[in-house]
Amino acid sequence: MDTQTMILLVIPIIVIHVILVVINLLNIKKKTRTKFLTKSIWIIIIIFIQIIGSIAYMVIEGGHDHDSD
């Protein structure tokens, strides 16, 4: 596989990853509290563990604000 083909395969993955991180960070900013970990710990996990941290946040915390529970 040549370099141009590799770049064309990697670009969509990078774009999806950046979108996922931004959505999760905006979701954390919007929430007043989280279920399991503090907001600052989640931010560190999402930034440093990358795609796995983003997916873990989405699975564990979900998309709902938990103040109304």
C-alpha positions in Angstrom: 0.0 0.0 0.0 1.4 3.4 -0.9 1.5 6.5 1.3 -1.4 8.2 -0.4 -3.7 5.3 0.1 -2.7 5.0 3.8 -3.4 8.7 4.3 -6.8 8.3 2.7 -7.6 5.5 5.0 -6.4 7.2 8.2 -8.1 10.7 7.6 -11.7 9.5 8.3 -10.6 7.7 11.5 -8.8 10.9 12.7 -11.9 13.1 11.9 -14.2 10.7 13.7 -11.9 10.6 16.7 -11.7 14.4 16.9 -15.5 14.7 16.6 -15.9 12.1 19.4 -13.5 13.9 21.7 -15.1 17.3 21.1 -18.6 16.0 21.7 -17.6 14.3 24.9 -15.7 17.3 26.2 -18.7 19.6 25.5 -21.0 17.1 27.2 -18.8 17.1 30.3 -18.8 20.9 30.3 -22.6 20.9 30.1 -23.1 18.5 32.9 -23.2 19.7 36.5 -22.1 16.3 37.9 -21.2 12.8 36.6 -22.2 9.4 37.9 -18.9 7.7 38.7 -15.8 9.9 38.3 -15.3 13.6 38.7 -15.5 15.8 35.6 -11.7 16.5 35.8 -10.8 12.8 35.8 -13.1 12.2 32.8 -11.4 15.0 30.9 -8.0 13.5 31.6 -9.2 10.0 30.5 -10.7 11.3 27.3 -7.6 13.4 26.4 -4.9 10.9 27.3 -6.5 7.5 26.6 -8.0 8.8 23.4 -10.6 6.7 21.6 -11.0 4.2 24.4 -11.5 6.9 26.9 -14.1 8.6 24.8 -16.0 5.4 24.3 -15.7 4.5 28.0 -17.2 7.9 28.9 -20.1 7.4 26.5 -20.9 3.9 27.8 -20.4 4.7 31.5 -21.9 8.2 31.8 -24.3 8.1 28.9 -25.7 11.3 27.4 -28.1 12.3 30.1 -27.7 15.0 32.8 -28.1 13.2 36.1 -29.3 16.2 38.2 -32.9 15.4 37.3 -32.6 11.8 38.6 
